[in-house]
Amino acid sequence: MAEIRCAACGAVNRVPDARAGAPARCGKCRAPLATSAAPVAVTDASFERVVLKATTPVLLDCWAEWCGPCHMLAPTIDEVARGYAGRVVVAKLDVDSNPATAAHLDVRGIPALLFFDRGRLVDRLVGVQPRAAIEARLAPLLTAAR
């Protein structure tokens, strides 16, 4: 059972694993839930709500439009988002458009992949990474007692 926080009202919704990736609506405000297999865009304004208050582990891809390696990594991030839908929040932060969050997270090189568990930054990878390396960092977050 995955717990997904509604981006509109903040309510926590429980979604069965069998419905991971399927369309769902918030039980409180009826807004669509981000259960899709696509990464969620994060901004300075939504960082706390989407990343720090997530009830599942979070993979945050810090990128920029002008960054060639970031574009090389994007298909891998999309694959991870599809493969872990409902179990991991996969989010993308454009560092040029959201400099406050990038500075707060001490992002000095991109692409940077930041791993969060229960609102805490627990790991990071910098540079283009293979899917296996990303999944190896996600595994302990998924197997930890929740």
N, CA and C atoms as a LAMMPS dump frame, in Angstrom:
ITEM: TIMESTEP
0
ITEM: NUMBER OF ATOMS
438
ITEM: BOX BOUNDS ff ff ff
-5.0000000000000000e+02 5.0000000000000000e+02
-5.0000000000000000e+02 5.0000000000000000e+02
-5.0000000000000000e+02 5.0000000000000000e+02
ITEM: ATOMS id mol type element x y z
1 1 1 N 0.86 -1.171 0
2 1 2 C 0 0 0
3 1 3 C 0.906 1.235 0
4 2 1 N 0.755 2.068 -1.008
5 2 2 C 1.531 3.305 -1.111
6 2 3 C 0.725 4.45 -0.508
7 3 1 N 1.416 5.345 0.141
8 3 2 C 0.787 6.552 0.661
9 3 3 C 1.255 7.718 -0.196
10 4 1 N 0.286 8.435 -0.769
11 4 2 C 0.603 9.53 -1.681
12 4 3 C -0.019 10.802 -1.139
13 5 1 N 0.821 11.818 -0.944
14 5 2 C 0.338 13.105 -0.455
15 5 3 C -0.214 13.907 -1.628
16 6 1 N -1.4 14.443 -1.446
17 6 2 C -2.045 15.257 -2.474
18 6 3 C -1.293 16.587 -2.613
19 7 1 N -0.924 16.933 -3.836
20 7 2 C -0.222 18.189 -4.076
21 7 3 C -1.13 19.386 -3.865
22 8 1 N -2.442 19.204 -4
23 8 2 C -3.381 20.321 -3.872
24 8 3 C -3.707 20.65 -2.419
25 9 1 N -4.02 19.632 -1.616
26 9 2 C -4.471 19.909 -0.243
27 9 3 C -3.56 19.339 0.836
28 10 1 N -2.632 18.479 0.467
29 10 2 C -1.696 17.919 1.439
30 10 3 C -2.175 16.67 2.141
31 11 1 N -3.388 16.214 1.869
32 11 2 C -3.922 15.015 2.515
33 11 3 C -3.143 13.781 2.056
34 12 1 N -2.962 12.836 2.971
35 12 2 C -2.292 11.586 2.641
36 12 3 C -3.352 10.578 2.199
37 13 1 N -3.133 9.98 1.034
38 13 2 C -4.06 9.01 0.46
39 13 3 C -3.36 7.668 0.343
40 14 1 N -4.041 6.593 0.695
41 14 2 C -3.473 5.253 0.566
42 14 3 C -3.965 4.635 -0.737
43 15 1 N -2.999 4.197 -1.553
44 15 2 C -3.303 3.601 -2.85
45 15 3 C -2.727 2.194 -2.859
46 16 1 N -3.552 1.184 -3.143
47 16 2 C -3.041 -0.195 -3.183
48 16 3 C -1.932 -0.349 -4.214
49 17 1 N -0.944 -1.192 -3.91
50 17 2 C 0.17 -1.426 -4.83
51 17 3 C -0.315 -1.913 -6.191
52 18 1 N -1.402 -2.653 -6.215
53 18 2 C -1.934 -3.164 -7.468
54 18 3 C -2.41 -2.036 -8.386
55 19 1 N -2.681 -0.859 -7.828
56 19 2 C -3.14 0.276 -8.632
57 19 3 C -2.034 1.304 -8.871
58 20 1 N -0.799 0.948 -8.565
59 20 2 C 0.321 1.874 -8.767
60 20 3 C 0.375 2.312 -10.215
61 21 1 N 0.434 3.607 -10.424
62 21 2 C 0.498 4.165 -11.764
63 21 3 C -0.852 4.415 -12.405
64 22 1 N -1.911 3.867 -11.802
65 22 2 C -3.26 4.078 -12.346
66 22 3 C -3.787 5.431 -11.875
67 23 1 N -4.673 6.053 -12.637
68 23 2 C -5.24 7.339 -12.222
69 23 3 C -5.96 7.204 -10.876
70 24 1 N -5.777 8.187 -10.024
71 24 2 C -6.435 8.2 -8.711
72 24 3 C -6.74 9.642 -8.328
73 25 1 N -7.704 9.808 -7.45
74 25 2 C -8.091 11.139 -6.974
75 25 3 C -7.964 11.187 -5.463
76 26 1 N -7.694 12.376 -4.953
77 26 2 C -7.589 12.601 -3.516
78 26 3 C -8.953 12.347 -2.872
79 27 1 N -8.95 11.63 -1.77
80 27 2 C -10.191 11.35 -1.06
81 27 3 C -10.779 12.573 -0.384
82 28 1 N -9.962 13.596 -0.153
83 28 2 C -10.446 14.796 0.533
84 28 3 C -10.922 15.878 -0.444
85 29 1 N -10.065 16.239 -1.412
86 29 2 C -10.41 17.369 -2.296
87 29 3 C -10.747 16.933 -3.719
88 30 1 N -10.589 15.645 -4.03
89 30 2 C -10.903 15.068 -5.343
90 30 3 C -9.932 15.492 -6.452
91 31 1 N -8.837 16.144 -6.105
92 31 2 C -7.836 16.517 -7.107
93 31 3 C -7.103 15.26 -7.577
94 32 1 N -6.633 15.228 -8.818
95 32 2 C -5.875 14.061 -9.291
96 32 3 C -4.601 13.889 -8.47
97 33 1 N -4.281 12.637 -8.147
98 33 2 C -3.049 12.337 -7.42
99 33 3 C -1.932 12.032 -8.407
100 34 1 N -0.714 12.336 -8.007
101 34 2 C 0.455 12.096 -8.848
102 34 3 C 0.867 10.632 -8.739
103 35 1 N 0.046 9.748 -9.277
104 35 2 C 0.384 8.327 -9.292
105 35 3 C 0.93 7.918 -10.643
106 36 1 N 0.986 8.883 -11.543
107 36 2 C 1.466 8.563 -12.879
108 36 3 C 2.946 8.207 -12.814
109 37 1 N 3.403 7.644 -13.869
110 37 2 C 4.777 7.194 -13.92
111 37 3 C 5.723 8.288 -14.407
112 38 1 N 5.276 9.514 -14.428
113 38 2 C 6.126 10.609 -14.884
114 38 3 C 6.715 11.347 -13.677
115 39 1 N 7.938 11.85 -13.808
116 39 2 C 8.499 12.641 -12.712
117 39 3 C 7.663 13.887 -12.439
118 40 1 N 7.678 14.316 -11.198
119 40 2 C 6.933 15.49 -10.758
120 40 3 C 7.867 16.693 -10.779
121 41 1 N 7.422 17.798 -11.356
122 41 2 C 8.226 19.023 -11.352
123 41 3 C 8.153 19.658 -9.964
124 42 1 N 9.302 20.034 -9.431
125 42 2 C 9.391 20.652 -8.116
126 42 3 C 9.919 22.072 -8.279
127 43 1 N 9.37 22.993 -7.516
128 43 2 C 9.812 24.39 -7.535
129 43 3 C 10.234 24.793 -6.123
130 44 1 N 10.771 26.011 -6.02
131 44 2 C 11.094 26.526 -4.686
132 44 3 C 9.853 26.498 -3.8
133 45 1 N 8.704 26.827 -4.368
134 45 2 C 7.459 26.899 -3.608
135 45 3 C 6.927 25.522 -3.215
136 46 1 N 7.138 24.506 -4.046
137 46 2 C 6.551 23.191 -3.762
138 46 3 C 7.537 22.196 -3.16
139 47 1 N 8.805 22.56 -3.015
140 47 2 C 9.827 21.624 -2.535
141 47 3 C 9.459 20.995 -1.197
142 48 1 N 9.088 21.804 -0.231
143 48 2 C 8.778 21.259 1.098
144 48 3 C 7.608 20.285 1.028
145 49 1 N 6.552 20.672 0.335
146 49 2 C 5.354 19.84 0.265
147 49 3 C 5.614 18.533 -0.49
148 50 1 N 6.305 18.607 -1.622
149 50 2 C 6.497 17.428 -2.456
150 50 3 C 7.617 16.529 -1.939
151 51 1 N 8.723 17.118 -1.524
152 51 2 C 9.902 16.322 -1.154
153 51 3 C 9.992 16.076 0.35
154 52 1 N 9.982 17.12 1.134
155 52 2 C 10.213 16.959 2.568
156 52 3 C 9.051 16.3 3.302
157 53 1 N 7.847 16.45 2.799
158 53 2 C 6.687 15.845 3.46
159 53 3 C 6.213 14.558 2.788
160 54 1 N 6.989 14.046 1.85
161 54 2 C 6.612 12.809 1.154
162 54 3 C 6.587 11.649 2.135
163 55 1 N 5.641 10.763 1.945
164 55 2 C 5.516 9.583 2.812
165 55 3 C 6.264 8.389 2.236
166 56 1 N 6.84 8.544 1.057
167 56 2 C 7.661 7.51 0.432
168 56 3 C 9.037 8.116 0.166
169 57 1 N 10.04 7.283 -0.119
170 57 2 C 11.342 7.841 -0.492
171 57 3 C 11.208 8.735 -1.725
172 58 1 N 12.133 9.687 -1.852
173 58 2 C 12.114 10.635 -2.962
174 58 3 C 13.462 10.618 -3.675
175 59 1 N 13.394 10.554 -4.995
176 59 2 C 14.569 10.743 -5.844
177 59 3 C 14.381 12.092 -6.527
178 60 1 N 15.259 13.047 -6.226
179 60 2 C 15.171 14.388 -6.797
180 60 3 C 16.299 14.568 -7.808
181 61 1 N 15.911 14.783 -9.063
182 61 2 C 16.86 15.026 -10.148
183 61 3 C 17.031 16.533 -10.299
184 62 1 N 18.217 17.032 -9.994
185 62 2 C 18.518 18.456 -10.146
186 62 3 C 19.17 18.631 -11.514
187 63 1 N 18.578 19.467 -12.352
188 63 2 C 18.985 19.579 -13.748
189 63 3 C 18.832 21.013 -14.237
190 64 1 N 19.288 21.246 -15.479
191 64 2 C 19.094 22.54 -16.143
192 64 3 C 18.883 22.284 -17.63
193 65 1 N 18.144 23.176 -18.254
194 65 2 C 17.803 23.021 -19.674
195 65 3 C 19.053 22.998 -20.563
196 66 1 N 20.062 23.77 -20.238
197 66 2 C 21.256 23.894 -21.076
198 66 3 C 22.237 22.736 -20.89
199 67 1 N 21.987 21.866 -19.944
200 67 2 C 22.931 20.812 -19.542
201 67 3 C 22.771 19.556 -20.403
202 68 1 N 23.751 19.281 -21.247
203 68 2 C 23.718 18.084 -22.088
204 68 3 C 23.655 16.79 -21.291
205 69 1 N 24.524 16.601 -20.276
206 69 2 C 24.442 15.379 -19.477
207 69 3 C 23.076 15.204 -18.789
208 70 1 N 22.441 16.311 -18.422
209 70 2 C 21.104 16.229 -17.813
210 70 3 C 20.114 15.619 -18.802
211 71 1 N 20.213 16.029 -20.059
212 71 2 C 19.325 15.479 -21.087
213 71 3 C 19.653 14.016 -21.373
214 72 1 N 20.917 13.637 -21.236
215 72 2 C 21.305 12.237 -21.399
216 72 3 C 20.7 11.371 -20.295
217 73 1 N 20.617 11.913 -19.084
218 73 2 C 20.103 11.177 -17.928
219 73 3 C 18.575 11.116 -17.9
220 74 1 N 17.909 12.052 -18.556
221 74 2 C 16.44 12.155 -18.486
222 74 3 C 15.699 10.863 -18.817
223 75 1 N 16.06 10.128 -19.872
224 75 2 C 15.331 8.884 -20.146
225 75 3 C 15.467 7.851 -19.018
226 76 1 N 16.625 7.818 -18.377
227 76 2 C 16.825 6.904 -17.256
228 76 3 C 15.932 7.301 -16.086
229 77 1 N 15.834 8.599 -15.816
230 77 2 C 14.962 9.082 -14.737
231 77 3 C 13.512 8.724 -15.05
232 78 1 N 13.102 8.872 -16.3
233 78 2 C 11.745 8.501 -16.697
234 78 3 C 11.499 7.004 -16.486
235 79 1 N 12.483 6.161 -16.809
236 79 2 C 12.355 4.717 -16.594
237 79 3 C 12.216 4.395 -15.114
238 80 1 N 13.018 5.043 -14.285
239 80 2 C 12.935 4.816 -12.839
240 80 3 C 11.563 5.248 -12.33
241 81 1 N 11.07 6.374 -12.803
242 81 2 C 9.744 6.853 -12.384
243 81 3 C 8.667 5.832 -12.733
244 82 1 N 8.741 5.252 -13.935
245 82 2 C 7.756 4.239 -14.332
246 82 3 C 7.901 2.977 -13.483
247 83 1 N 9.125 2.563 -13.25
248 83 2 C 9.372 1.325 -12.514
249 83 3 C 9.048 1.396 -11.034
250 84 1 N 9.089 2.586 -10.466
251 84 2 C 8.877 2.733 -9.028
252 84 3 C 7.616 3.548 -8.706
253 85 1 N 6.721 3.691 -9.68
254 85 2 C 5.488 4.469 -9.47
255 85 3 C 4.736 3.946 -8.255
256 86 1 N 4.357 4.865 -7.374
257 86 2 C 3.625 4.512 -6.176
258 86 3 C 4.513 4.13 -5
259 87 1 N 5.78 3.804 -5.26
260 87 2 C 6.697 3.429 -4.179
261 87 3 C 7.739 4.5 -3.9
262 88 1 N 8.085 5.278 -4.93
263 88 2 C 9.08 6.348 -4.815
264 88 3 C 8.544 7.572 -5.549
265 89 1 N 8.692 8.727 -4.948
266 89 2 C 8.38 9.969 -5.649
267 89 3 C 9.628 10.337 -6.445
268 90 1 N 9.479 10.402 -7.753
269 90 2 C 10.583 10.835 -8.61
270 90 3 C 10.253 12.262 -9.034
271 91 1 N 11.143 13.18 -8.68
272 91 2 C 10.885 14.603 -8.92
273 91 3 C 12.065 15.226 -9.652
274 92 1 N 11.783 16.344 -10.334
275 92 2 C 12.816 17.068 -11.076
276 92 3 C 12.813 18.526 -10.634
277 93 1 N 13.995 19.051 -10.357
278 93 2 C 14.161 20.441 -9.944
279 93 3 C 15.052 21.148 -10.957
280 94 1 N 14.501 22.122 -11.669
281 94 2 C 15.284 22.94 -12.59
282 94 3 C 16.063 23.94 -11.733
283 95 1 N 17.377 23.768 -11.647
284 95 2 C 18.184 24.583 -10.741
285 95 3 C 18.265 26.044 -11.156
286 96 1 N 18.128 26.322 -12.451
287 96 2 C 18.162 27.714 -12.906
288 96 3 C 16.891 28.459 -12.525
289 97 1 N 15.762 27.787 -12.593
290 97 2 C 14.486 28.416 -12.262
291 97 3 C 14.199 28.423 -10.765
292 98 1 N 14.934 27.616 -9.998
293 98 2 C 14.687 27.467 -8.558
294 98 3 C 15.995 27.542 -7.779
295 99 1 N 16.67 28.691 -7.83
296 99 2 C 17.998 28.802 -7.229
297 99 3 C 18.01 28.694 -5.707
298 100 1 N 16.944 29.074 -5.041
299 100 2 C 16.932 29.023 -3.577
300 100 3 C 17.018 27.575 -3.093
301 101 1 N 16.231 26.698 -3.694
302 101 2 C 16.253 25.293 -3.286
303 101 3 C 17.581 24.658 -3.672
304 102 1 N 18.085 24.958 -4.855
305 102 2 C 19.369 24.411 -5.288
306 102 3 C 20.482 24.838 -4.325
307 103 1 N 20.48 26.086 -3.901
308 103 2 C 21.494 26.566 -2.955
309 103 3 C 21.32 25.906 -1.594
310 104 1 N 20.08 25.785 -1.141
311 104 2 C 19.799 25.148 0.154
312 104 3 C 20.296 23.7 0.177
313 105 1 N 20.182 23.016 -0.968
314 105 2 C 20.611 21.62 -1.062
315 105 3 C 22.09 21.49 -1.399
316 106 1 N 22.779 22.622 -1.581
317 106 2 C 24.202 22.654 -1.889
318 106 3 C 24.508 21.905 -3.193
319 107 1 N 23.674 22.149 -4.207
320 107 2 C 23.888 21.542 -5.513
321 107 3 C 24.962 22.358 -6.218
322 108 1 N 26.121 21.726 -6.452
323 108 2 C 27.246 22.421 -7.072
324 108 3 C 27.545 21.914 -8.472
325 109 1 N 27.047 20.734 -8.797
326 109 2 C 27.246 20.159 -10.119
327 109 3 C 25.979 19.444 -10.547
328 110 1 N 25.708 19.475 -11.85
329 110 2 C 24.524 18.793 -12.357
330 110 3 C 24.916 17.905 -13.531
331 111 1 N 24.16 16.873 -13.771
332 111 2 C 22.987 16.444 -13.022
333 111 3 C 23.37 15.923 -11.642
334 112 1 N 22.516 16.214 -10.693
335 112 2 C 22.696 15.725 -9.328
336 112 3 C 21.42 14.988 -8.923
337 113 1 N 21.595 13.787 -8.405
338 113 2 C 20.468 12.993 -7.928
339 113 3 C 20.527 12.954 -6.416
340 114 1 N 19.48 13.451 -5.772
341 114 2 C 19.42 13.502 -4.32
342 114 3 C 18.351 12.534 -3.844
343 115 1 N 18.686 11.778 -2.82
344 115 2 C 17.787 10.762 -2.281
345 115 3 C 17.327 11.2 -0.893
346 116 1 N 16.018 11.239 -0.705
347 116 2 C 15.425 11.652 0.562
348 116 3 C 14.633 10.507 1.159
349 117 1 N 14.683 10.408 2.481
350 117 2 C 13.857 9.451 3.208
351 117 3 C 13.294 10.158 4.429
352 118 1 N 11.978 10.198 4.515
353 118 2 C 11.279 10.857 5.623
354 118 3 C 11.725 12.313 5.8
355 119 1 N 11.908 12.994 4.669
356 119 2 C 12.251 14.408 4.705
357 119 3 C 13.725 14.711 4.92
358 120 1 N 14.558 13.687 5.009
359 120 2 C 16 13.884 5.228
360 120 3 C 16.773 13.517 3.969
361 121 1 N 17.731 14.338 3.619
362 121 2 C 18.637 14.015 2.521
363 121 3 C 19.583 12.933 3.026
364 122 1 N 19.543 11.756 2.386
365 122 2 C 20.335 10.633 2.88
366 122 3 C 21.453 10.207 1.93
367 123 1 N 21.391 10.641 0.668
368 123 2 C 22.41 10.212 -0.29
369 123 3 C 22.369 11.135 -1.504
370 124 1 N 23.445 11.129 -2.286
371 124 2 C 23.469 11.895 -3.526
372 124 3 C 24.442 11.262 -4.504
373 125 1 N 24.112 11.41 -5.779
374 125 2 C 24.972 11.002 -6.881
375 125 3 C 25.096 12.201 -7.812
376 126 1 N 26.281 12.431 -8.349
377 126 2 C 26.47 13.545 -9.271
378 126 3 C 26.99 12.992 -10.589
379 127 1 N 26.443 13.509 -11.675
380 127 2 C 26.837 13.071 -13.004
381 127 3 C 25.855 12.065 -13.573
382 128 1 N 26.046 11.723 -14.833
383 128 2 C 25.182 10.745 -15.492
384 128 3 C 25.443 9.389 -14.85
385 129 1 N 24.368 8.709 -14.461
386 129 2 C 24.469 7.433 -13.766
387 129 3 C 23.634 6.379 -14.49
388 130 1 N 24.091 5.127 -14.474
389 130 2 C 23.264 4.068 -15.047
390 130 3 C 22.097 3.755 -14.105
391 131 1 N 21.054 3.191 -14.671
392 131 2 C 19.867 2.859 -13.87
393 131 3 C 20.23 1.965 -12.687
394 132 1 N 21.133 1.015 -12.888
395 132 2 C 21.513 0.095 -11.814
396 132 3 C 22.097 0.838 -10.61
397 133 1 N 22.885 1.873 -10.856
398 133 2 C 23.476 2.648 -9.76
399 133 3 C 22.397 3.398 -8.983
400 134 1 N 21.411 3.922 -9.711
401 134 2 C 20.311 4.646 -9.059
402 134 3 C 19.475 3.68 -8.234
403 135 1 N 19.156 2.528 -8.809
404 135 2 C 18.352 1.539 -8.096
405 135 3 C 19.084 0.998 -6.871
406 136 1 N 20.415 0.897 -6.948
407 136 2 C 21.192 0.431 -5.791
408 136 3 C 21.076 1.411 -4.628
409 137 1 N 20.944 2.702 -4.927
410 137 2 C 20.784 3.7 -3.872
411 137 3 C 19.347 3.733 -3.345
412 138 1 N 18.384 3.363 -4.192
413 138 2 C 16.979 3.351 -3.765
414 138 3 C 16.651 2.114 -2.916
415 139 1 N 17.299 1.003 -3.193
416 139 2 C 16.976 -0.26 -2.526
417 139 3 C 16.946 -0.172 -1.001
418 140 1 N 17.968 0.397 -0.362
419 140 2 C 17.92 0.445 1.106
420 140 3 C 16.776 1.318 1.635
421 141 1 N 16.369 2.307 0.866
422 141 2 C 15.283 3.176 1.303
423 141 3 C 13.948 2.447 1.242
424 142 1 N 13.82 1.527 0.301
425 142 2 C 12.585 0.777 0.154
426 142 3 C 12.491 -0.394 1.117
427 143 1 N 13.64 -0.933 1.525
428 143 2 C 13.621 -2.091 2.421
429 143 3 C 13.666 -1.69 3.888
430 144 1 N 13.962 -0.438 4.18
431 144 2 C 14.007 0.028 5.572
432 144 3 C 12.621 -0.095 6.194
433 145 1 N 12.58 -0.356 7.47
434 145 2 C 11.298 -0.46 8.175
435 145 3 C 10.571 0.858 8.037
436 146 1 N 9.369 0.822 7.519
437 146 2 C 8.606 2.046 7.268
438 146 3 C 7.595 2.261 8.327
